[in-house]
Amino acid sequence: IKALEESDVILLLIDAQTGVEAQDLNILRLAQRRHKGVVIVVNKWDLVEKETNTARDFEKEIKNRIAPFNDVPVVFTSVLEKQRIFRVIETALEVHENRTRKVKTSELNEIMLEAIEKYPPPAHRGNLIKIKYVTQLPLYYPAFAFFCNHPKHVKENYKNYLENQLRKNYNFTGVPIEIFFRQK
């Protein structure tokens, strides 16, 4: 836990023979709450019987277990045979870059307000929720403030929609995104 607290990106090592266990999920959730970048490393890949789509199916199973935060890179390695070890470091550096990515407010507003216009937030008790503008907060992880007239009434599913739009338009792979709604 101390190592996780002091890190920017964690490499979550999973044994290919046992798969994702409860302790792995606990570490992942802790990293998510602390806004750390995550790379899942599946080790001992040389010991797994492989068929045509074994890696794809295994990755899909991992992402189902870790949902809803499943925009995480998965790297299959074999330390014994020295397979894809450097790929793990390259991926961790990419995730660190994603974690420190800053988006210009003008560009952010242009893209996100268009997405909001296509699919506006649902009204709350007859009150229309209008999101005026978006800005990225100056934090050490990706956090965005959406300024609107009724911030307390924006539902969780709409927050998820906004997060998905951010992930679709900008590369935040491996990094939890925090979204805040503020009064305007």
N, C-alpha and C positions, 0 to 999 in steps of 0.2 A: 504494500500500500504506500509506503514511503517512497519507493522508487517511482510508482505511478504518479504521486503528487509532484515529484520533481521533474517529470518528463514533459515533453511537448507531444511526442508521438509514441504510442506503445505498440509493440509487436506481440500480439496474442498468439502464443504457440499452442497449437492443437495437435494431438497425436492422431494420425490418419487411421490407426487401427481402432481407436475407441470413439472418435468423433467428438462433437461438442458435448461437454459435460456441464453439470450445474455450476461448478466452480468457475469454469470458463465464462459462463453467462454472467456470474456475479462480477467478475473482473471487468467484463465488457460494459456492464451497466454503470459501474463505478467510474470507468473512463469516460463514459458518455455524460454522466452528471458533472464531472470535473472538466468537461469540454476539451478532452484530449483527442488527438488524431489517433486513428486505429488502423493497423494492418493485421489481417489474420494470416498466420503462417501455418500451413498444414505440413507437419514434418513426418518423416518415415514413409514418404510417398512410394519409395522403392519396394516396400513390403506389401503393398496393396495389389490384389489381383485386378488387372485392368482389362476393360472391354472398350468398345467404341467411344462411349460418352461418359466414362467413369468420372473424370475430373469435373465435367459440366454438371452432372447429377449430384456429385458430392458438394460442389459449390452452391447449387440450388438448395440442397438440404440445409447447409449451414445458414444461408440467408433466410430460410423459413424459420429456423430456430431463433435467430437474433432479431427478427422483425419487431418493431417497425423501422428501426435504424439499420437498413440493410444496404446502404450505399457505401460498402466497405470493400476495399480490394482484398482478394484472397490469392495467396501465392503458395504453390505446392513445391515443397523442397525435400531433399534428402541430404542431410548433413553428412551421413556416412559416405555417400557417393559424391558429395560436393556438387549437387545439382541445384541450380537457381539460387545460390546463396547471395550472390551480388544483386540479383533481381529484388531480393527482399530489401536491401539497403536503398536501391534506386526507388522502389515503391515508397519506402518510408520518407525519403527526401521529397518525393512528389506530394505526399500527404502533408508534410510540413509546409510546403509551398502553398498548398490549398488552404491550410489553416491560417496563413498570414496574408492571404489574398485580400486586397482592398478594391472595392468597386466604386467608381465615381458616382456621386449622387445623381447627376444628370442622366447618365446611362442607366442607372438602376431605376429611376423614375420612368424613363421612356419605356423600358421593357416591362416592368412590373405593373404600371398603371394600365398598360394595354391588356395584360393578362387579367387584371382586376375588372376591366371594362367588359371583357369577353364573358367572365363568370363572376358577377358581383357577389359580395357577401349577403347571406340571407337576412331579411328584415327581422327585427326583434320587436314583437308586440306592435306592429304597424310602423315602427320607426325604421327608416332606411339608414343603413350604415354606409357612410361615404368615407372612403380612404382618400385623403388629400395628397399625401406624398410619403416617400420612403427614404430612409437614409441608413447608412451602415454606421454602427456605433464604434467608437475608437477603442475597441477591446482587443485582447490578444487572441481572440477566436472570432469566427464569423457570427455577428449579432446584428440584427436589423430592427429598426423602429419604424412601425407603420403608424402614421398619424391619422386619426379618424375622429368622427363625432361621438361615437358610442363604443369606446375601447373595451369595456367590461362585457359587452354582449356579442363579441366575435367568438364563434364556436370553434372547438378544437379541430373539427374536420376541415374548416376553412383555413385554419392555421397550417394544417398539413398540406392543403392545396398550395398555399403560398410557398411553403418550404420546397415542395416538388417543383414549382416553377423556378425558384432560385437555383435548384440543383440542375434543372434542365438547361438553363441559360448560362450558368457559370459552373466551373469545375470545383466542386466542394467535396469530391470523393474522399471518404474516410474521415470526414470531420463532422461532428454534430453542429447543427445550426440552431441558434436561439432567435426566436421572433418575439418582439414585444409590441404591444399596442398602446399608444399614448393618446391623450386627449389633445385635440386641436381646436 
